[in-house]
Amino acid sequence: MEPLLEARNISKVYPNGMAANRSVNFSLQKGEIHALAGENGAGKSTLMKILFGMEKPSEGELRLNGAPFSPSSPQDAISKGLGMVHQHFMLVPSFTIAQNVILGAAPRKGLSVDWKKAAQETADLSAKYNFSLDPNKRVEDLSVGMKQKVEIIKALYRGAKILILDEPTAVLTPQETAELFSQLFKLRESGITIVFISHKLKEVKAICNRITILRGGRNMGVFQVSDVSEQEISRLMVGRDVALKYDKDNIPPGDAILEINRLFLKNEDGKTKVSNVSLSVPGGRILGIAGVDGNGQNELARAVMGEIPIASGEIRICGKPATGKLQGVRQLETGYIPEDRMKQGTAGDASISDNLISIRLKSPEVCSKGILRKKKISALSESLVGLYRILCSSADQKVSMLSGGNMQKVVVARECSTSPKLLVADQPTRGVDVGSAELIHHKLLELRKNGTAILLVSADLNEVMELSDHLAIMFNGQISAYFEDPSQVSEEELGLYMLGLKKQEGIS
Amino acid sequence: MRQDKSFEFARTLLSIAISLALAFAIIALSSKEPLAALRYFIIGPLDSASHIGNIIEMAIPLVFTGLYYSILFKSNLFNLGAEGLFFSSGLLSGMLGATTYMPPGLHPFVLILAGGLLGALLGLIPCAINYKWGASTLVVSLMMNSILYGICMFLLNNKFRDVSSYTIVTEPFQATAKLARIIPGTRVHAGAIIAIACCVFLYLFLNRTKWGYELRMLGSNKHFAEYSGMGVASIMFLAHAISGALAGIGGSVEVLGMYSKFQWTSLPGYGLDGALIALLAKSNPAVVPFAALFIAYIRNGADMMARLSDVPAEMVALVQAAIILLISSQALLKGLRERSLLSKLKGENANA
């Protein structure tokens, strides 16, 4: 059978010299769900951007229905029947669902938009695929899972026959994921072809027909999903077997390092983001904070680091009250892996070496009397690059040239290597490949062994369950559950707490 | 990494070559004797020691204002205040040069220091206003150019003017205040050495000191600097103070090196040229002198051509515009670069 969409020998080099795709072949059969798997920086996003007209390939050709296809822009790709749901949603929060769906492709009545028809068509599409969306609801009032559905409807409304989903489950709870999957099956039944980009091999096994695996910009093979095991896929993705279990050293907890008492936080509009949270983390322990994105976990982490002001309550680090200023908290021997490595965690056009020393200027090893000690700095950088297996040509390379996983390793190397008393890790492995994630996990456990108190915020349930000694779940700014020993709870039960369907008694 | 740098270098050279070719084309079209005009333009500025001296003396103030913008660009800050600072510090040094007495050697040193100090203080004003009230440093600095010019002209006219002169000038400087000529047969003065020293100092400052490092990190990513626990506000103040001091030193050096009394009655225009120099030099203090020499060279060439042939000097403005346009167009040579990377990749694949 002739493929619906085919990419032949696609290569892409970016002006900074990064080769994202190297002679990649990719083909889609009509009506399949095709997984595209690979570590970060393997070239998945680049390949999809090329299909969607956002990037031009340096070499190679695309064919759609057997005819040459070279989309000049996303608009062009959309008009040819492609649709893409990005990891970060592209919706207007203050618009209703229907307004978002028709934006740029509105049905007209005379000179004005035919709102009735817009709402009707949105409702029809929603009903057809069981999406149960109310077209008149505002997008800002929707949960993440609902927003994702709006994105899918938006693509379908524009006549998408091929739907590209970029890590669609990264932001979903287990329940929402299950719901999404049943809807994807429905879409497939009605003849829609789906490209499913994911790191999560269980999901790939659960819903995909075929899988294409990329590594280092190369195609490592195309398989029927039923013919390969998770271990095989994982090996092809990272080139070795990945241990999914960690052994934690059995050490006694130390003194309480981080203490949070009846903490309330408000955002700039005065809306309460965190209410009445009390937690404590002793040295040598990892406290995991799980929850669906946007339920106050990020604000909590930032407040501990002094990035946002405290509305009421108290945060103490090593017994000292946190000052409410990042500069001050930094001086209390704290490490901080921020949520967004590009925005905060790195200076892109500075070298790896420059990025590694930014919090060590007070150390006499790095800087004495205001003069940087070049030799010591380069020795330090070389050793960190080796210890954290940062893939680069040298420590003088610009950070922006690194892949996501390696960039994150730079952040982790900097924050963990100062042996902090407290480490705040906000989504330390988000969007990071399996191999890098494993290394980062090992480094966190190493810190734990050396007596560091770790506050770990993560949307990745596997991660928090596997690493945490204690686990708190946040919903709507409050702690909805706290487990002394998270290994005793199932993922499904956690999901109920994360969605606010259940709340433990006697908590806050 | 190294390849990236050489690519940037090649692109800058190509931009210059294309703009010069454009200049030649214009000359060929507009002149009755294009070859002679070209000769004045290209060879004229280099054909005698005194002509080469002209290039160097013109480059000196450009180095200082070029450094002013290099420091700001490196910190990802921007303002156009060099002009006013240059003028104010020039007047201060000129006025002090005419009225104070000090031993030779020490005298210009103190005057230049005073100019630098004034520049640093004035340079802090837009930054402070921005910090306190959030007003754009660009707008404030532009307004300050006019304000400083007005204040300086008022002071010159009413306080420091040489009443015995028919023109608006200060009294002549003391002989001890002037910067010494360092190359016989030219007007190249000791300011050239100060300019080079400033470039070296700033290069080391940016790359070898904690403060320079913080400044670069601020320029690369402000959020990163904050997140790392740096005092971002104080780094911004520092960057403005240093750049202001450089513009001030530049003004003083120019006045004490080139004149025997302060005689500017309009803003000299070096302030804006500095932005061009910094752009050409990619904000690298080590490259600034070369960029300044290049601009001084084509200006001198244009000047000679205008005087000795039938081509107008305005043509140089065209060449400059073309250079800026080409250097700032990131897409130039992109295709070529992509092809070379692709073929390198193929080589790797074949070896793998």
Interface residues (C-beta under 8 A of the other chain):
Chain A: S11 V13 P15 N16 G17 A19 R22 S23 S58 E59 L326 Q327 R330 Q331 Y336 P338 K343 Q344 G345 T346 A347 G348 D349 A350 D354 I357 S358 I359 L361 C367 G370 I371 L372 K374 S393 S394 D396 Q397 K398
Chain B: M1 Q3 D4 N207 R208 T209 K210 W211 Y213 E214 R216 M217 S220 N221 H223 F224 A225 E226 Y227 S228 G229 M230 G231 K334 R337 E338 L341 L342 L345 N349
